[in-house]
Amino acid sequence: MGSGKDLLDKGGKLMALAGVAFVGYAIVFLALNFWGEGFELGVNEINGASRQDLMAFNPAVLYYIGHLHVATAGFIAATGITVVMLSWYGVRQGLKWAWTAAVVSPVVGLGVALPMHYLGLFEHNWILHLGPIYVATALFVYGVILSWKGLGREAV
């Protein structure tokens, strides 16, 4: 399977690539807020109400939703950048504290955000809305596993 150093390098690179994907998702999230017709990726209406409907009914609600989307995009991007930096410069060097921080950051973010999607409070396109994050997360988890194995071999 490779030496500890090889596993750390491959795993760290995959984790960093997933971090880049998180940033990409955040950019799409942000762009759709300003230039999209729906609300966010895979959410075109909220219980039958479009952006135009909300603008006509209560523009403040629409602006508030936009404010939350911008803040969310910022935190997703910040998490992605954190993962990239920690993975590329710390995990690949075998620094356990960097590995821990790189893993904890997105786990907390996803652990808080994902459960709300399964409550059925609004309709959304599961593939478009959550698919990109699940793909990035799968890539991240694979990198985490490889680098963890590398950390174990480096210590031997």
C-alpha positions as CSV (number, residue, x, y, z in Angstrom):
1,M,0.0,0.0,0.0
2,G,2.9,2.3,0.5
3,S,5.1,3.8,3.1
4,G,3.8,6.1,5.9
5,K,5.2,9.1,4.0
6,D,3.4,8.1,0.8
7,L,0.1,7.6,2.5
8,L,0.5,10.9,4.3
9,D,1.2,12.6,1.0
10,K,-1.6,11.0,-0.9
11,G,-4.1,11.4,1.9
12,G,-3.1,15.0,2.6
13,K,-3.5,15.8,-1.1
14,L,-6.9,14.2,-1.3
15,M,-8.0,16.1,1.9
16,A,-6.7,19.4,0.4
17,L,-8.5,18.7,-2.9
18,A,-11.7,18.1,-1.0
19,G,-11.1,21.5,0.7
20,V,-10.8,23.1,-2.7
21,A,-14.2,21.5,-3.5
22,F,-15.7,22.9,-0.4
23,V,-14.5,26.4,-1.5
24,G,-16.0,25.8,-4.9
25,Y,-19.3,24.8,-3.4
26,A,-19.2,28.0,-1.3
27,I,-18.6,30.1,-4.5
28,V,-21.5,28.5,-6.2
29,F,-23.7,29.1,-3.1
30,L,-22.6,32.8,-3.0
31,A,-23.1,33.3,-6.8
32,L,-26.6,31.8,-6.7
33,N,-27.6,34.2,-4.0
34,F,-26.8,37.2,-6.2
35,W,-27.4,35.9,-9.7
36,G,-29.5,32.8,-9.4
37,E,-33.3,32.5,-9.8
38,G,-33.7,30.1,-6.9
39,F,-32.4,30.3,-3.4
40,E,-29.4,28.0,-3.4
41,L,-28.2,25.0,-5.2
42,G,-31.1,22.6,-5.7
43,V,-33.7,24.9,-4.0
44,N,-35.8,26.8,-6.5
45,E,-38.8,27.5,-4.3
46,I,-39.5,27.3,-0.6
47,N,-42.9,25.5,-0.2
48,G,-44.1,27.0,-3.5
49,A,-42.8,30.5,-3.0
50,S,-40.2,31.8,-5.5
51,R,-37.7,34.6,-5.0
52,Q,-40.1,36.8,-7.0
53,D,-43.0,35.8,-4.7
54,L,-41.0,36.7,-1.6
55,M,-39.9,40.0,-3.1
56,A,-43.5,40.9,-3.8
57,F,-44.8,39.7,-0.4
58,N,-42.0,40.7,2.0
59,P,-38.6,41.9,0.6
60,A,-37.1,41.9,4.0
61,V,-37.5,38.1,4.3
62,L,-35.8,37.6,1.0
63,Y,-32.9,39.9,2.0
64,Y,-32.6,38.1,5.3
65,I,-32.4,34.7,3.5
66,G,-29.8,36.2,1.3
67,H,-27.9,37.5,4.3
68,L,-27.9,34.0,5.8
69,H,-26.7,32.5,2.5
70,V,-23.8,34.9,2.2
71,A,-22.8,34.1,5.8
72,T,-23.1,30.4,5.2
73,A,-21.0,30.7,2.0
74,G,-18.4,32.5,4.0
75,F,-18.2,29.8,6.6
76,I,-18.1,27.0,4.0
77,A,-15.3,28.8,2.2
78,A,-13.4,29.4,5.4
79,T,-13.7,25.7,6.4
80,G,-12.4,24.7,2.9
81,I,-9.5,27.1,3.1
82,T,-8.6,25.8,6.6
83,V,-8.8,22.2,5.3
84,V,-6.6,23.0,2.3
85,M,-3.9,24.7,4.4
86,L,-3.8,22.2,7.3
87,S,-3.8,19.2,4.9
88,W,-1.3,20.5,2.4
89,Y,1.2,21.9,5.0
90,G,0.5,19.9,8.1
91,V,-1.0,16.5,7.3
92,R,1.5,15.8,4.6
93,Q,4.3,16.4,7.1
94,G,2.8,14.0,9.6
95,L,1.7,16.6,12.1
96,K,-1.1,15.0,14.2
97,W,-2.4,18.3,15.5
98,A,-2.9,19.4,11.9
99,W,-4.6,16.2,11.0
100,T,-7.0,16.6,14.0
101,A,-7.8,20.2,13.2
102,A,-8.3,19.4,9.5
103,V,-10.7,16.6,10.4
104,V,-12.6,18.4,13.2
105,S,-13.4,21.6,11.2
106,P,-15.6,20.0,8.5
107,V,-17.0,17.4,10.8
108,V,-18.4,20.1,13.0
109,G,-19.7,22.1,10.1
110,L,-21.4,19.1,8.4
111,G,-22.6,17.7,11.7
112,V,-24.5,20.9,12.4
113,A,-25.7,21.6,8.9
114,L,-26.7,18.2,7.4
115,P,-29.4,17.0,9.9
116,M,-31.7,19.9,9.0
117,H,-31.9,18.6,5.5
118,Y,-33.6,15.4,6.6
119,L,-36.4,17.0,8.6
120,G,-38.5,17.5,5.5
121,L,-39.3,21.2,6.2
122,F,-38.9,22.2,2.6
123,E,-38.4,20.6,-0.7
124,H,-35.1,20.5,-2.5
125,N,-33.4,18.6,-5.2
126,W,-31.3,16.1,-3.2
127,I,-28.8,15.5,-6.0
128,L,-28.1,19.1,-6.8
129,H,-28.3,20.4,-3.3
130,L,-26.3,17.8,-1.3
131,G,-24.6,15.8,-4.1
132,P,-21.6,18.0,-4.5
133,I,-20.9,18.2,-0.7
134,Y,-21.3,14.4,-0.4
135,V,-18.8,13.8,-3.3
136,A,-16.3,16.2,-1.6
137,T,-16.9,14.6,1.7
138,A,-16.3,11.1,0.3
139,L,-13.0,12.3,-1.2
140,F,-12.1,13.9,2.1
141,V,-12.9,10.8,4.1
142,Y,-10.8,8.7,1.8
143,G,-7.9,11.1,2.3
144,V,-8.5,11.0,6.0
145,I,-8.3,7.2,6.1
146,L,-5.1,7.1,4.0
147,S,-3.4,9.8,6.0
148,W,-4.4,8.2,9.3
149,K,-2.8,5.0,8.1
150,G,0.3,7.0,7.2
151,L,0.4,8.7,10.6
152,G,0.4,5.2,12.2
153,R,3.2,4.0,10.0
154,E,5.3,7.1,10.6
155,A,5.1,6.4,14.3
156,V,6.4,2.9,13.9
